[in-house]
Amino acid sequence: MQQPKRLQRGDTIGIIAPASAPNQQALQASLSFLTQLGLRYEFGKTISSQYGYLSARDDVRRADVEDMFRRDDIAGIICACGGYGAARYVDELDFDIIRRHPKIFWGYSDITVLHQALMQRANLVTFHGPMLGSDIGKETFMLQSAAQFQQLFTPTTLTYDAQFAPGLSTITAGRATGKIVGGNLSLLASSVGTMYAPQTAGNILLIEDVNEPPYRIDGMLNQLRLARLFENINGVIIGDFANASPSPEKASLTLTEVFHHYFGTLGVPVLSGVKIGHCQPHFALPLGVEATLDATKQTIVITPGVR
């Protein structure tokens, strides 16, 4: 795996919307955060356009990703938001450009598609973290989340434990190491049967999602199970599942019962309640690097994502 070069004050960040169009008010409000980090920024072609539920046509969004990687004056890329649509062009990306110009790529949610593709086709370490229009530009954005960006400037071994946020729960005790792969569960499930499905064997799977009731989460986890993606897995990190309550009008399993059904018998460490995903605070981490998950002690230790 290629680790991207660390950022320095004065570097220019490329801002793109590779899926849906961002909330412009929130995006503009987020820009002062980049300035405080000592960074300059430049918008891609997808930032101010809209094409239905997408930020732009597929060829424009694809070109925006490629152009930001190609340019030597752009030190890193931060996505403005997620939404929907990165999978529509992911198979047409020029991965040779990305391999020749490895750099920081940061986002989450629908950006999971691009994380998986860049990991598997360009061997690039990428970053799962809060985005400009979706998180940083809103009043709910927390200092704990803001502090996560420091890992881009200094190679840092990250540690997640109960000090970051309470609510951790051990589904299966134990300790395991492996690369962290995954992200948004809906996108992982829709990637099954493609070359961009997560490579879970020997690795630690991260899952998170939002606005999905337990039966939908059950169905997506079952799809991964039937695709045999839980076989030879080293461990599971269950991130935040916001707004996952079942309808009060229908009988339902709890989300905890769903997780225990799919992960409780795997015989590998499984830690739940980790604040990664559509939540605040939001712990950001590199994907594709070695990590140690200790579900007994309820800690995750992650090696640096930049060089």
C-alpha angles and dihedrals in degrees: 000000000000115000111211121236115268121254125252130200109272094034120133120239122206114224117203139167102217095171123020129000116273128238099262096209093052092044093053090047090054097057095081087062090062090048090052088054088056093250132135120213141205128196122232123225092264098061101084101029134083133197110183107293089346130078091232143336116301096256092052094049092046091049090049091058093046094045093052091051093044096052116091092202091063112081098185144355127234120186118230094213145329123230113135142320114056091114091062092076105016093106091056097053116122099238091181088070091051094047091051093047108036112182142149114297116185134185144086144211108049086008085076087088091060093043090056093045095047091048095049102034102031101025088231126155108227134184130247105205149123118302133224104247097027099049120353096057094053129090090237093065108118133215090238089060093046091054090061091077092068089079087071092063101042127030100249135181104226125213125195119195140136090290089073093053135338124240104073115155129190114222094174123010123224143087130265141164131212144114117299112241133168135045129180110034096214091056093044091053092049090051093061110119093025132095088253098064111125116271097228102164109109091001141096115253120219119198133179137153145165137224094011119128120221096264091056092048088048090054094049093048090048089053090055090047094051089048086057092238092139092059114106091001115153100210147328132238112197109203130190120317102190121193092009098140116132122242109276088223095062134058112249146171114244120251089246090056090051092052093047091050094056102031107024095082100040092095093226131107113279123184122187134191096046111157098235119124136026093003147090124270092036119195111213122207142170118257120219097031128111117270138174117223115197106184091175094059090030096234136129119199116193128190119232119286098205134054 
